[in-house]
Amino acid sequence: GLFIKCKRIVVRNWQKKLYSLDTPPVTGVQLIDTFLHIMPPSPKGKSTFDDSPPSCFFTNPQSPQSPLPPLPSPQTTCSAKGFTEDDNPSIIKILDFLRSVVMTFHIIIILVIVAWSCLCAFFADNLRQKQQQEHGWLGWLENIDVKVIGTLFTFSLVYRFNVCYSRWWQGRLLWGNIITQCIDFSEKASLWIIDHDYADRLNRLIIVFPYVCKAQLRGVSICDPSESGEDLIRRNFLTLEELDYLEANPCWQPYYFLDIMRAIIAKVIIQEYDTGNTLLLPKANKIHEKLFKPLDQAVEDLARSMGECISVRTSGLPKSYDVAHYAFFCTYFIVAPVVWSTQIGWVTPILAFPTASITLALISMGSSLVDPFGSDFVDLPLDKFCECVEAQISAIQRRSKDDTLLHFAEFSTTEGYNIDDWASTKLSSSVHICE
């Protein structure tokens, strides 16, 4: 219990240092000024950011038209002045070190249990020799019922594992909600916002959002070399200026991007009133105001799902429950070898070794399941989830720029068309049907 407490303190301190959950957010004025490209001019009279929206899809970052400079090697990390060498250890390295320490700690426990079992078996031989001299001398020891302790410990272990698995399952459901909400948000934005600059910018941020959520839930920044910040720049979903701004202004980065999405929606509504040709429904139509609520609700749904993910990650298990569980473990494997040795002798260490190993493996696996957002083998495949969102939103945006979708929505009909005849013709010509 003391070791686990020390481990949590070390991890929590590093999280506070690197984009922790305790860092205050950046103000909304800074968000709008940065990502909507309306920053005040620099002393030289030039805008801090390019006024043109960054390209969104299928652009070669090394082409002459691309505003991005050549990217550095993957061994570098993003700083407030760009990408610099990573001189400080990342939180992932620290977690890997702590994981190796935990494995070493478990191996030491198993070796201690085996040594204790061997010691019990050795003294059991002497006790049996005394038993031959004084009949019934070992009766009291052989009658100790360790099954009661074993049964209680088994129930405790199973219950703990179920609680940990339910936490893992809850994280899976929450990420399923994030995937669904991102796709739904993109469909609404691509159809209702006819200004492609705003729609592309909003879709670009929706694609980035799952990647930023993944980094936040792993306790690091999107700029960290272990995350997808550099990759998103290469694929033109983020700009180097945006990433530098995030590095210089630590915050809860998912909510940072949600603020930008809300700012874009507000700009869309304002521009529809000022110039028009921004929303699907023109400003002359009063019901166009109804489009604001579902767009804003989509942002709220993403914020709620992310908040619940943070709750799952930070809550963990009650410390008293872990202490009681390890107390059961120590009590059982101290008493059980003493009783087993009088009955099975030197088979005791052979039996104690796999029993302790399996028990500690279940404990370790349960501890990993409590935080389902990491990079362990049992954790959720967050990288695949993010790639799924990116692929689907890219397809949605391509369809939104094709008039075929609206054509089918307006003119597609089956009237006057005999679907049964068409189906029978296809079936008769199918190579899968043997006459």
C-alpha positions as CSV (number, residue, x, y, z in Angstrom):
1,G,0.0,0.0,0.0
2,L,2.9,2.4,0.8
3,F,4.5,1.6,-2.6
4,I,1.3,2.2,-4.5
5,K,0.8,5.5,-2.6
6,C,4.3,6.7,-3.5
7,K,3.8,5.7,-7.1
8,R,0.6,7.8,-7.4
9,I,2.3,10.8,-5.8
10,V,5.1,10.7,-8.3
11,V,2.7,10.4,-11.3
12,R,0.4,13.1,-9.9
13,N,3.4,15.5,-9.5
14,W,4.5,14.9,-13.1
15,Q,1.0,15.4,-14.4
16,K,0.8,18.8,-12.6
17,K,4.0,19.7,-14.3
18,L,3.1,18.5,-17.8
19,Y,-0.4,19.6,-18.8
20,S,-2.1,18.4,-15.7
21,L,-5.8,18.5,-14.9
22,D,-5.2,21.3,-12.4
23,T,-4.0,23.8,-15.0
24,P,-6.4,26.7,-15.5
25,P,-7.8,27.1,-19.0
26,V,-6.9,29.9,-21.4
27,T,-9.3,32.8,-21.8
28,G,-11.8,32.8,-24.6
29,V,-10.5,36.0,-26.1
30,Q,-7.1,34.3,-26.7
31,L,-8.8,31.3,-28.3
32,I,-10.8,33.4,-30.8
33,D,-7.9,35.6,-31.6
34,T,-5.6,32.7,-32.2
35,F,-7.6,30.1,-34.2
36,L,-9.9,32.5,-36.1
37,H,-6.8,34.3,-37.4
38,I,-7.7,37.8,-36.1
39,M,-4.6,38.3,-33.9
40,P,-3.3,41.9,-33.7
41,P,-0.5,42.8,-36.1
42,S,3.1,42.4,-35.1
43,P,5.4,45.3,-34.8
44,K,6.6,44.9,-38.4
45,G,3.0,45.4,-39.6
46,K,2.4,41.8,-40.5
47,S,-0.2,39.5,-39.1
48,T,0.9,37.0,-36.6
49,F,-0.9,34.2,-38.4
50,D,-1.9,33.7,-42.0
51,D,-5.3,35.1,-42.7
52,S,-6.1,32.3,-45.1
53,P,-7.5,29.1,-43.5
54,P,-5.1,26.2,-43.5
55,S,-5.7,23.5,-46.1
56,C,-7.6,20.6,-44.7
57,F,-7.3,17.5,-46.7
58,F,-5.0,15.7,-49.1
59,T,-2.3,18.4,-49.4
60,N,1.3,17.6,-49.5
61,P,3.0,19.5,-46.6
62,Q,6.2,19.8,-48.5
63,S,4.7,21.2,-51.7
64,P,5.5,24.8,-52.7
65,Q,1.9,25.8,-51.9
66,S,2.0,24.5,-48.4
67,P,2.6,27.1,-45.6
68,L,4.3,24.5,-43.4
69,P,8.1,24.3,-43.1
70,P,9.8,21.0,-43.3
71,L,9.2,19.0,-40.1
72,P,12.0,17.8,-37.9
73,S,12.8,14.3,-37.0
74,P,10.5,12.3,-34.6
75,Q,13.1,12.5,-31.8
76,T,12.2,16.2,-31.2
77,T,9.3,17.7,-29.3
78,C,7.3,20.9,-29.6
79,S,8.1,23.9,-27.5
80,A,6.9,27.5,-27.4
81,K,9.5,28.4,-30.0
82,G,8.9,25.3,-32.2
83,F,10.4,21.8,-32.1
84,T,13.4,21.4,-29.9
85,E,15.3,18.5,-28.6
86,D,13.6,16.6,-25.8
87,D,16.0,17.0,-22.8
88,N,13.5,16.1,-20.1
89,P,11.9,12.7,-19.5
90,S,8.3,12.4,-20.6
91,I,5.5,11.1,-18.5
92,I,5.3,8.0,-20.6
93,K,8.9,7.1,-19.8
94,I,8.2,7.6,-16.1
95,L,5.1,5.4,-16.3
96,D,7.2,2.7,-18.1
97,F,9.8,2.9,-15.3
98,L,7.1,2.6,-12.6
99,R,5.5,-0.3,-14.4
100,S,8.9,-2.1,-14.5
101,V,9.2,-1.3,-10.7
102,V,5.8,-2.8,-10.1
103,M,6.7,-6.0,-12.0
104,T,10.0,-6.2,-10.0
105,F,8.0,-5.7,-6.8
106,H,5.6,-8.6,-7.7
107,I,8.5,-10.9,-8.5
108,I,10.1,-10.1,-5.1
109,I,6.8,-10.9,-3.4
110,I,6.5,-14.2,-5.2
111,L,10.1,-15.1,-4.3
112,V,9.4,-14.3,-0.6
113,I,6.3,-16.5,-0.6
114,V,8.3,-19.4,-2.2
115,A,11.1,-18.9,0.3
116,W,8.6,-18.8,3.2
117,S,7.0,-22.0,1.8
118,C,10.4,-23.8,1.7
119,L,11.1,-22.7,5.2
120,C,7.7,-24.0,6.4
121,A,8.3,-27.3,4.5
122,F,11.8,-27.6,6.2
123,F,10.4,-27.1,9.7
124,A,7.5,-29.4,8.9
125,D,9.9,-32.3,8.7
126,N,11.1,-31.6,12.2
127,L,7.6,-31.3,13.4
128,R,6.6,-34.6,11.9
129,Q,9.5,-36.3,13.7
130,K,8.2,-34.9,17.0
131,Q,4.8,-36.0,16.0
132,Q,6.1,-39.6,15.9
133,Q,7.4,-39.2,19.4
134,E,4.2,-37.5,20.8
135,H,1.2,-38.8,18.9
136,G,-1.4,-36.0,18.1
137,W,1.0,-33.2,18.7
138,L,0.3,-31.7,15.2
139,G,-3.4,-32.2,15.4
140,W,-4.2,-28.6,16.3
141,L,-2.1,-27.3,13.3
142,E,-3.5,-29.7,10.8
143,N,-7.0,-28.7,11.9
144,I,-6.6,-25.0,11.1
145,D,-9.0,-24.3,8.4
146,V,-7.4,-21.9,5.9
147,K,-10.3,-22.5,3.5
148,V,-12.3,-19.7,5.2
149,I,-9.6,-17.2,4.6
150,G,-9.1,-18.5,1.0
151,T,-12.8,-18.2,0.3
152,L,-13.0,-14.6,1.5
153,F,-9.9,-13.7,-0.4
154,T,-11.3,-15.3,-3.6
155,F,-14.5,-13.4,-3.3
156,S,-12.6,-10.2,-2.7
157,L,-10.3,-10.9,-5.7
158,V,-13.3,-11.6,-8.0
159,Y,-15.2,-8.6,-6.8
160,R,-12.2,-6.3,-7.3
161,F,-11.6,-7.6,-10.8
162,N,-15.3,-7.1,-11.7
163,V,-15.1,-3.5,-10.5
164,C,-12.0,-2.9,-12.5
165,Y,-13.5,-4.4,-15.6
166,S,-16.7,-2.4,-15.2
167,R,-14.5,0.7,-15.2
168,W,-12.8,-0.5,-18.4
169,W,-16.2,-1.1,-20.0
170,Q,-17.4,2.3,-19.0
171,G,-14.4,3.9,-20.7
172,R,-15.2,1.9,-23.8
173,L,-18.8,3.1,-23.9
174,L,-17.7,6.7,-23.4
175,W,-15.3,6.5,-26.3
176,G,-18.1,5.0,-28.4
177,N,-20.1,8.1,-27.5
178,I,-17.2,10.3,-28.6
179,I,-16.9,8.6,-32.0
180,T,-20.7,8.8,-32.6
181,Q,-20.9,12.5,-31.5
182,C,-17.9,13.5,-33.6
183,I,-19.4,11.9,-36.8
184,D,-22.8,13.4,-36.1
185,F,-21.3,16.8,-35.5
186,S,-19.4,16.6,-38.7
187,E,-22.5,15.6,-40.7
188,K,-24.5,18.6,-39.3
189,A,-21.7,21.1,-39.9
190,S,-20.9,19.8,-43.4
191,L,-24.6,20.0,-44.5
192,W,-25.8,23.2,-42.7
193,I,-22.7,25.4,-43.1
194,I,-22.4,26.1,-46.8
195,D,-19.3,28.3,-46.4
196,H,-16.6,25.7,-47.1
197,D,-13.9,27.7,-45.2
198,Y,-15.8,27.5,-41.9
199,A,-17.0,23.9,-42.6
200,D,-13.5,22.7,-43.3
201,R,-12.1,24.5,-40.3
202,L,-14.7,23.0,-38.0
203,N,-14.2,19.5,-39.5
204,R,-10.5,19.9,-39.0
205,L,-11.0,20.6,-35.3
206,I,-13.4,17.7,-35.0
207,I,-10.8,15.3,-36.4
208,V,-8.2,16.7,-34.0
209,F,-10.5,16.4,-30.9
210,P,-10.2,12.6,-30.4
211,Y,-6.4,12.8,-30.6
212,V,-6.3,15.6,-28.1
213,C,-8.7,13.6,-25.8
214,K,-6.3,10.6,-26.0
215,A,-3.3,12.7,-25.0
216,Q,-5.2,14.4,-22.2
217,L,-6.4,11.0,-20.8
218,R,-2.8,9.8,-20.9
219,G,-1.6,12.8,-18.9
220,V,0.5,14.4,-21.7
221,S,0.2,17.1,-24.2
222,I,-0.7,16.7,-27.9
223,C,2.9,18.1,-28.5
224,D,4.5,15.2,-26.7
225,P,6.6,13.0,-29.1
226,S,4.6,10.0,-28.0
227,E,1.3,11.6,-29.3
228,S,0.1,12.6,-32.7
229,G,0.8,16.4,-32.8
230,E,3.6,16.2,-35.4
231,D,1.6,13.7,-37.5
232,L,-1.4,16.0,-37.5
233,I,0.7,18.8,-38.8
234,R,2.0,16.5,-41.6
235,R,-1.6,15.7,-42.6
236,N,-2.6,19.4,-42.4
237,F,-5.1,19.0,-39.6
238,L,-3.0,21.3,-37.3
239,T,-0.6,24.1,-37.9
240,L,2.7,24.6,-36.2
241,E,1.5,28.0,-34.9
242,E,-1.5,26.3,-33.2
243,L,0.7,23.7,-31.6
244,D,3.1,26.3,-30.4
245,Y,0.3,28.3,-28.9
246,L,-1.0,25.2,-27.1
247,E,2.5,24.6,-25.7
248,A,2.9,28.1,-24.5
249,N,-0.6,28.1,-22.8
250,P,-1.1,24.9,-20.8
251,C,-4.7,23.9,-20.3
252,W,-7.2,21.1,-20.7
253,Q,-6.6,20.8,-24.4
254,P,-9.9,19.0,-25.4
255,Y,-11.9,21.9,-23.9
256,Y,-9.6,24.4,-25.6
257,F,-10.7,22.9,-29.0
258,L,-14.3,22.8,-27.9
259,D,-14.1,26.6,-27.2
260,I,-12.7,27.1,-30.7
261,M,-15.6,25.1,-32.2
262,R,-18.1,27.3,-30.3
263,A,-16.3,30.4,-31.5
264,I,-16.5,29.2,-35.1
265,I,-20.2,28.5,-34.8
266,A,-20.7,32.0,-33.3
267,K,-18.8,33.5,-36.3
268,V,-20.9,31.5,-38.7
269,I,-24.1,32.9,-37.2
270,I,-22.8,36.4,-37.1
271,Q,-21.6,36.3,-40.7
272,E,-25.0,35.0,-41.9
273,Y,-26.5,38.1,-40.4
274,D,-23.9,40.4,-41.9
275,T,-23.2,39.0,-45.4
276,G,-25.3,35.9,-45.8
277,N,-24.4,32.8,-47.9
278,T,-23.0,31.0,-44.8
279,L,-25.8,28.7,-43.6
280,L,-28.0,26.4,-45.6
281,L,-31.1,28.4,-44.6
282,P,-30.8,32.1,-45.4
283,K,-31.2,34.8,-42.9
284,A,-34.5,35.8,-44.6
285,N,-35.9,32.5,-43.3
286,K,-36.5,32.9,-39.6
287,I,-36.1,29.2,-38.9
288,H,-32.3,29.4,-39.8
289,E,-31.8,30.5,-36.1
290,K,-32.9,27.0,-35.1
291,L,-29.6,25.6,-36.6
292,F,-27.6,27.2,-33.8
293,K,-29.0,25.0,-31.0
294,P,-28.2,21.5,-32.5
295,L,-24.7,22.7,-33.4
296,D,-24.1,24.0,-29.9
297,Q,-25.6,20.9,-28.4
298,A,-23.1,18.8,-30.4
299,V,-20.3,20.7,-28.7
300,E,-21.9,20.2,-25.3
301,D,-22.2,16.4,-25.8
302,L,-18.5,16.2,-26.6
303,A,-17.7,18.2,-23.5
304,R,-19.9,15.9,-21.3
305,S,-18.3,12.7,-22.7
306,M,-14.8,14.1,-22.2
307,G,-15.7,15.1,-18.6
308,E,-16.9,11.6,-17.8
309,C,-13.7,10.1,-19.3
310,I,-11.7,12.4,-17.0
311,S,-13.8,11.2,-14.1
312,V,-13.2,7.6,-14.9
313,R,-9.4,8.2,-15.2
314,T,-9.0,10.2,-12.0
315,S,-11.3,8.4,-9.6
316,G,-9.5,5.0,-9.4
317,L,-10.3,2.6,-6.6
318,P,-10.7,3.6,-2.9
319,K,-7.4,3.4,-1.1
320,S,-8.9,1.6,1.9
321,Y,-10.3,-1.1,-0.5
322,D,-6.8,-1.7,-1.9
323,V,-5.3,-1.9,1.6
324,A,-7.8,-4.4,2.7
325,H,-7.3,-6.5,-0.4
326,Y,-3.5,-6.7,0.0
327,A,-4.1,-7.5,3.7
328,F,-6.1,-10.5,2.7
329,F,-3.4,-11.5,0.3
330,C,-0.6,-11.3,2.9
331,T,-2.6,-13.1,5.6
332,Y,-3.6,-15.9,3.3
333,F,-0.1,-16.6,1.9
334,I,1.5,-16.4,5.4
335,V,-0.9,-18.8,7.0
336,A,-1.6,-21.2,4.1
337,P,2.0,-22.5,3.6
338,V,2.2,-23.3,7.4
339,V,-0.8,-25.6,7.1
340,W,0.0,-27.0,3.7
341,S,3.6,-28.0,4.7
342,T,2.3,-30.3,7.4
343,Q,0.2,-32.2,4.9
344,I,2.1,-32.1,1.6
345,G,5.6,-31.2,2.7
346,W,8.0,-30.0,-0.1
347,V,5.1,-29.8,-2.5
348,T,4.1,-26.6,-0.7
349,P,6.5,-24.2,-2.6
350,I,5.5,-25.9,-5.9
351,L,1.8,-25.1,-5.1
352,A,2.5,-21.7,-3.6
353,F,4.4,-20.4,-6.7
354,P,1.7,-20.7,-9.3
355,T,-1.0,-19.7,-6.8
356,A,0.7,-16.4,-5.9
357,S,1.7,-15.7,-9.5
358,I,-1.8,-16.1,-10.8
359,T,-3.2,-14.0,-7.9
360,L,-0.7,-11.1,-8.5
361,A,-1.4,-11.3,-12.2
362,L,-5.1,-10.8,-11.6
363,I,-4.4,-7.9,-9.2
364,S,-2.0,-6.3,-11.7
365,M,-4.5,-6.8,-14.6
366,G,-7.3,-5.3,-12.6
367,S,-5.1,-2.3,-11.7
368,S,-4.5,-1.7,-15.4
369,L,-8.2,-2.0,-16.2
370,V,-9.0,0.8,-13.8
371,D,-7.4,3.3,-16.2
372,P,-8.5,2.1,-19.6
373,F,-7.0,5.0,-21.5
374,G,-3.3,4.1,-21.2
375,S,-1.0,2.3,-23.6
376,D,-1.0,-1.1,-21.9
377,F,-1.9,-4.3,-23.7
378,V,-5.3,-4.5,-21.9
379,D,-6.2,-0.8,-22.5
380,L,-8.6,0.5,-25.1
381,P,-7.2,0.9,-28.7
382,L,-7.5,4.7,-28.7
383,D,-5.3,5.1,-31.7
384,K,-7.6,3.0,-33.8
385,F,-10.6,5.0,-32.5
386,C,-9.0,8.2,-33.6
387,E,-8.2,6.8,-37.0
388,C,-11.8,5.7,-37.4
389,V,-13.1,9.2,-36.6
390,E,-10.6,10.8,-39.0
391,A,-11.5,8.4,-41.9
392,Q,-15.3,8.9,-41.5
393,I,-15.1,12.7,-41.2
394,S,-12.9,12.9,-44.2
395,A,-15.4,10.8,-46.2
396,I,-18.3,13.1,-44.9
397,Q,-16.5,16.2,-46.0
398,R,-15.8,14.8,-49.5
399,R,-19.5,13.9,-49.9
400,S,-20.6,17.3,-48.7
401,K,-18.7,18.9,-51.6
402,D,-20.3,16.6,-54.1
403,D,-23.6,17.6,-55.6
404,T,-24.6,14.0,-56.0
405,L,-25.6,13.7,-52.4
406,L,-28.1,16.6,-52.7
407,H,-29.2,15.2,-56.1
408,F,-30.2,11.9,-54.6
409,A,-31.9,13.6,-51.7
410,E,-34.1,15.6,-54.1
411,F,-34.7,13.3,-57.0
412,S,-34.0,9.7,-56.0
413,T,-37.2,7.6,-56.4
414,T,-38.3,4.0,-57.2
415,E,-41.7,4.9,-58.7
416,G,-42.2,3.2,-62.0
417,Y,-39.3,0.9,-61.4
418,N,-39.9,-2.8,-60.7
419,I,-37.4,-3.8,-58.2
420,D,-38.6,-7.5,-58.2
421,D,-37.7,-7.9,-61.9
422,W,-34.3,-6.3,-61.4
423,A,-33.6,-8.6,-58.4
424,S,-34.6,-11.7,-60.3
425,T,-32.4,-10.8,-63.2
426,K,-29.4,-10.2,-61.0
427,L,-30.0,-13.5,-59.1
428,S,-30.3,-15.5,-62.3
429,S,-27.0,-14.1,-63.6
430,S,-25.2,-14.6,-60.3
431,V,-22.2,-16.9,-60.4
432,H,-23.1,-18.1,-56.9
433,I,-26.3,-19.9,-58.1
434,C,-25.7,-23.3,-59.5
435,E,-28.5,-24.7,-61.8
